[in-house]
Amino acid sequence: MAYFAVLWRHKQISLTELQLVKPSNLTTHGQIVIFDTETPDLISQLGGIIKRGTTTILWDLLAQYNILATDVDNSDDETTDESNKSLSWLPSIVGTNSRILGKYLKQSGFTRRFKELTLDHSDREVQDKGVELILIHSNESIDESVIIGRVTHYQDIDLFSAVDYDKPSAGMGIGMMPAKLTLMMINIARAQYETNHVVKSEYTIYDPFCGFGTTNFLANAMWYDTIWSDLNGSLIKPNLVWRNTHARHTQHRFTSFKHDATQPITKPFVKHTDMIVTEWRLWPVVTQRLMPKVAHHQLTQIGQVYCNFLTQVDTYFDDITICMTVPVYQFYDDVIWPMIEDVLYDDKSRTITPIPQVYSRKWQYVTRQILVLQKYSR
Ligand SMILES: C[S@@+](CC[C@H](N)C(=O)[O-])C[C@H]1O[C@@H](n2cnc3c(N)ncnc32)[C@H](O)[C@@H]1O
């Protein structure tokens, strides 16, 4: 069976995350991908997929409901046909990205009504009462051999919105990670881990700059054990109470310790870590132009924290997978990345893969470069 997925607007990041399900026979059609996988259960964990499902050809879909394609009247008439009303066992409404497909299905008696939906949006009425069918190849004409994607799942907006907006302690202004991006980073880290190691049934994810705990809440919601540390636990503290009552938390471990990530790690339990997923900070969010000298000084300080942190991680772990972001500031020469490259590239026991697309938001002057690092035991 072939699966399809509508990718989120950061397509390269979504495609990198999709590697978690080891897609084969992958083809892309604009924002849509079709693929096979031997681990379809994992598709539901992906954050960068807006909607997904299985593919079929139109003929098979209609045949399932004993609707013969030869009965279809191709006229433009959109009025509701009385005979269609009696077909209550068919979806009363179809959501579709294609008006031509919608008309075809209506005239064939498959549905009484259709709604045009863009690929990026979902519709409550369609989800509750009908079905969403996506025309994958944007042909101008419809025949029975066209490939249709039947949507079976939508992105987990409730989870993203709980982690982004419901937790009592939050602060986008100082660079809290968006939940969706964080989930994708966890999956990117796991995909990297699983290409180099024997697949495990349980994983531990560590965020050494946990801030408000975004990584940890997402990791826990996905049934992973998680470790968090920070120089200062005051940002996450109010969220811990919320976690017990409102967050989608599981019984998996949620372990903490106070720690300066630029200093040696001494706690033995941190060795359980399989993957580090983290972002130190974006701020000071550059909303105004600084004098070049001041900007350079600030960026050097930020870069130094990243370098010291990576050096400590290297000393402590023989083998570790990291997915982290590095800020890339507009208007300023790139100071941080060359500093980090200096630390990382001097060691041959590591691979470094920058994802070939930065994560950006319209109103921010700083974008995020996602790095995937893999250190191997020597
Ligand atoms: C912007 S927050 C991170 C937000 C986090 N990514 C989130 O989404 O919730 C930065 C955090 O780094 C912590 N921090 C700063 N310097 C640190 C250091 N040297 N070691 C550990 N934590 C540090 C701060 O206390 C702060 O909580």
The ligand as an SDF file (V2000), in Angstrom:
LIG
                    3D

 27 29  0  0  0  0  0  0  0  0999 V2000
   15.6900   30.5990   25.7930 C   0  0  0  0  0  0  0  0  0  0  0  0
   15.8180   29.4640   27.0340 S   0  0  0  0  0  0  0  0  0  0  0  0
   15.6380   27.9540   26.1730 C   0  0  0  0  0  0  0  0  0  0  0  0
   14.2170   27.7340   25.8260 C   0  0  0  0  0  0  0  0  0  0  0  0
   13.9270   26.3300   25.4790 C   0  0  0  0  0  0  0  0  0  0  0  0
   14.5870   25.9530   24.2500 N   0  0  0  0  0  0  0  0  0  0  0  0
   12.4350   26.1410   25.4010 C   0  0  0  0  0  0  0  0  0  0  0  0
   11.8850   25.9950   24.2880 O   0  0  0  0  0  0  0  0  0  0  0  0
   11.7840   26.1440   26.4250 O   0  0  0  0  0  0  0  0  0  0  0  0
   17.5160   29.4720   27.3880 C   0  0  0  0  0  0  0  0  0  0  0  0
   17.8110   28.7420   28.6520 C   0  0  0  0  0  0  0  0  0  0  0  0
   19.2070   28.5200   28.7300 O   0  0  0  0  0  0  0  0  0  0  0  0
   19.5580   28.6000   30.0860 C   0  0  0  0  0  0  0  0  0  0  0  0
   21.0000   28.7880   30.1560 N   0  0  0  0  0  0  0  0  0  0  0  0
   21.7280   29.8730   29.8520 C   0  0  0  0  0  0  0  0  0  0  0  0
   23.0270   29.6210   29.9840 N   0  0  0  0  0  0  0  0  0  0  0  0
   23.1360   28.3340   30.4030 C   0  0  0  0  0  0  0  0  0  0  0  0
   24.2030   27.4750   30.7020 C   0  0  0  0  0  0  0  0  0  0  0  0
   25.4680   27.8960   30.6280 N   0  0  0  0  0  0  0  0  0  0  0  0
   23.9370   26.2060   31.0530 N   0  0  0  0  0  0  0  0  0  0  0  0
   22.6700   25.7580   31.1420 C   0  0  0  0  0  0  0  0  0  0  0  0
   21.6080   26.5320   30.8710 N   0  0  0  0  0  0  0  0  0  0  0  0
   21.8380   27.7870   30.4900 C   0  0  0  0  0  0  0  0  0  0  0  0
   18.7350   29.7510   30.6290 C   0  0  0  0  0  0  0  0  0  0  0  0
   18.5900   29.6540   32.0270 O   0  0  0  0  0  0  0  0  0  0  0  0
   17.4210   29.5340   29.8820 C   0  0  0  0  0  0  0  0  0  0  0  0
   16.5200   28.7930   30.6530 O   0  0  0  0  0  0  0  0  0  0  0  0
  1  2  1  0
  2  3  1  0
  2 10  1  0
  3  4  1  0
  4  5  1  0
  5  6  1  0
  5  7  1  0
  7  8  2  0
  7  9  1  0
 10 11  1  0
 11 12  1  0
 11 26  1  0
 12 13  1  0
 13 14  1  0
 13 24  1  0
 14 15  1  0
 14 23  1  0
 15 16  2  0
 16 17  1  0
 17 18  1  0
 17 23  2  0
 18 19  1  0
 18 20  2  0
 20 21  1  0
 21 22  2  0
 22 23  1  0
 24 25  1  0
 24 26  1  0
 26 27  1  0
M  CHG  2   2   1   9  -1
M  END
$$$$
